[in-house]
Amino acid sequence: MAKSAAFGVMHVGIAFGVGYALTGSFAIAGALTIVEPLCNTVAHYFFDRWWSRREQAATLMAAGAGRQAAPVGEADDARPEVQSSSWVSHAMA
């Protein structure tokens, strides 16, 4: 949990710094620092729903073909999935 919190603080600092560097405005940088994670949280929710439907469809298709489906992503790539690093998605979970 401490690592996620530290990453969250770092993410907010970077977001603010980049926003300020690009705009020169503390107000706009602050707004971007708040709005960007909120947008990512909403997008993550819909992405997870799409991903779940994709996994279910693969399982149903494999069952119809009389074979067991490999979990989505494992047939394509042997590497483990990378967990989301968004501190907001961790906080919302």
CYANA upper distance limits for C-alpha pairs under 8 A (distance plus 0.5 A):
  1 MET  CA      5 ALA  CA      6.73
  2 ALA  CA      6 ALA  CA      6.56
  3 LYS  CA      7 PHE  CA      6.59
  4 SER  CA      8 GLY  CA      6.59
  4 SER  CA     85 SER  CA      8.43
  4 SER  CA     87 TRP  CA      6.89
  4 SER  CA     90 HIS  CA      8.26
  5 ALA  CA      9 VAL  CA      6.82
  5 ALA  CA     87 TRP  CA      7.63
  6 ALA  CA     10 MET  CA      6.71
  7 PHE  CA     11 HIS  CA      6.49
  7 PHE  CA     85 SER  CA      8.47
  7 PHE  CA     87 TRP  CA      7.46
  8 GLY  CA     12 VAL  CA      6.72
  8 GLY  CA     86 SER  CA      7.86
  8 GLY  CA     87 TRP  CA      5.35
  8 GLY  CA     88 VAL  CA      8.23
  9 VAL  CA     13 GLY  CA      6.72
 10 MET  CA     14 ILE  CA      6.63
 11 HIS  CA     15 ALA  CA      6.51
 11 HIS  CA     87 TRP  CA      8.42
 12 VAL  CA     16 PHE  CA      6.58
 12 VAL  CA     33 THR  CA      6.68
 13 GLY  CA     17 GLY  CA      6.54
 14 ILE  CA     18 VAL  CA      6.51
 15 ALA  CA     19 GLY  CA      6.53
 15 ALA  CA     29 ALA  CA      8.16
 15 ALA  CA     32 LEU  CA      7.83
 15 ALA  CA     33 THR  CA      5.97
 16 PHE  CA     20 TYR  CA      6.55
 16 PHE  CA     29 ALA  CA      5.69
 16 PHE  CA     30 GLY  CA      6.62
 16 PHE  CA     32 LEU  CA      7.70
 16 PHE  CA     33 THR  CA      5.91
 17 GLY  CA     21 ALA  CA      6.51
 17 GLY  CA     29 ALA  CA      7.87
 18 VAL  CA     22 LEU  CA      6.60
 18 VAL  CA     29 ALA  CA      8.13
 19 GLY  CA     23 THR  CA      6.58
 19 GLY  CA     24 GLY  CA      8.26
 19 GLY  CA     25 SER  CA      8.40
 19 GLY  CA     28 ILE  CA      7.52
 19 GLY  CA     29 ALA  CA      4.80
 19 GLY  CA     30 GLY  CA      8.20
 19 GLY  CA     32 LEU  CA      7.06
 19 GLY  CA     33 THR  CA      8.05
 20 TYR  CA     24 GLY  CA      5.35
 20 TYR  CA     25 SER  CA      6.08
 20 TYR  CA     26 PHE  CA      6.51
 20 TYR  CA     28 ILE  CA      7.86
 20 TYR  CA     29 ALA  CA      5.42
 23 THR  CA     28 ILE  CA      7.63
 23 THR  CA     29 ALA  CA      7.75
 24 GLY  CA     29 ALA  CA      8.50
 25 SER  CA     29 ALA  CA      6.59
 26 PHE  CA     30 GLY  CA      6.46
 27 ALA  CA     31 ALA  CA      6.68
 28 ILE  CA     32 LEU  CA      6.61
 29 ALA  CA     33 THR  CA      6.61
 30 GLY  CA     34 ILE  CA      6.98
 31 ALA  CA     35 VAL  CA      6.46
 32 LEU  CA     36 GLU  CA      6.13
 33 THR  CA     37 PRO  CA      7.64
 34 ILE  CA     38 LEU  CA      7.20
 35 VAL  CA     39 CYS  CA      6.71
 36 GLU  CA     40 ASN  CA      6.73
 37 PRO  CA     41 THR  CA      6.58
 37 PRO  CA     86 SER  CA      8.22
 37 PRO  CA     88 VAL  CA      6.74
 38 LEU  CA     42 VAL  CA      6.94
 38 LEU  CA     88 VAL  CA      7.99
 39 CYS  CA     43 ALA  CA      6.64
 40 ASN  CA     44 HIS  CA      6.36
 40 ASN  CA     86 SER  CA      8.50
 41 THR  CA     45 TYR  CA      6.83
 41 THR  CA     88 VAL  CA      6.82
 41 THR  CA     89 SER  CA      6.20
 41 THR  CA     92 MET  CA      8.40
 42 VAL  CA     46 PHE  CA      7.13
 43 ALA  CA     47 PHE  CA      6.55
 44 HIS  CA     48 ASP  CA      6.54
 44 HIS  CA     89 SER  CA      7.85
 45 TYR  CA     49 ARG  CA      6.92
 46 PHE  CA     50 TRP  CA      6.74
 47 PHE  CA     51 TRP  CA      6.54
 48 ASP  CA     52 SER  CA      6.61
 49 ARG  CA     53 ARG  CA      6.89
 50 TRP  CA     54 ARG  CA      6.70
 51 TRP  CA     55 GLU  CA      6.76
 52 SER  CA     56 GLN  CA      6.70
 53 ARG  CA     57 ALA  CA      6.57
 54 ARG  CA     58 ALA  CA      6.77
 55 GLU  CA     59 THR  CA      6.76
 55 GLU  CA     71 PRO  CA      7.79
 55 GLU  CA     72 VAL  CA      6.46
 56 GLN  CA     60 LEU  CA      6.66
 57 ALA  CA     61 MET  CA      6.54
 58 ALA  CA     62 ALA  CA      6.64
 58 ALA  CA     69 ALA  CA      7.20
 58 ALA  CA     72 VAL  CA      7.95
 59 THR  CA     63 ALA  CA      6.60
 59 THR  CA     68 GLN  CA      7.87
 59 THR  CA     69 ALA  CA      5.96
 60 LEU  CA     64 GLY  CA      6.63
 61 MET  CA     65 ALA  CA      6.82
 62 ALA  CA     66 GLY  CA      6.76
 62 ALA  CA     67 ARG  CA      5.83
 62 ALA  CA     68 GLN  CA      6.20
 62 ALA  CA     69 ALA  CA      5.68
 63 ALA  CA     67 ARG  CA      6.19
 63 ALA  CA     68 GLN  CA      6.77
 63 ALA  CA     69 ALA  CA      7.90
 70 ALA  CA     74 GLU  CA      6.87
 70 ALA  CA     75 ALA  CA      6.60
 71 PRO  CA     75 ALA  CA      7.75
 72 VAL  CA     76 ASP  CA      8.40
 73 GLY  CA     77 ASP  CA      6.32
 73 GLY  CA     78 ALA  CA      8.31
 73 GLY  CA     81 GLU  CA      8.40
 74 GLU  CA     78 ALA  CA      5.85
 74 GLU  CA     79 ARG  CA      7.91
 74 GLU  CA     80 PRO  CA      8.35
 84 SER  CA     89 SER  CA      7.97
 85 SER  CA     89 SER  CA      8.40
 85 SER  CA     90 HIS  CA      8.39
 86 SER  CA     90 HIS  CA      7.10
 87 TRP  CA     91 ALA  CA      6.64
 88 VAL  CA     92 MET  CA      6.53
 89 SER  CA     93 ALA  CA      6.60
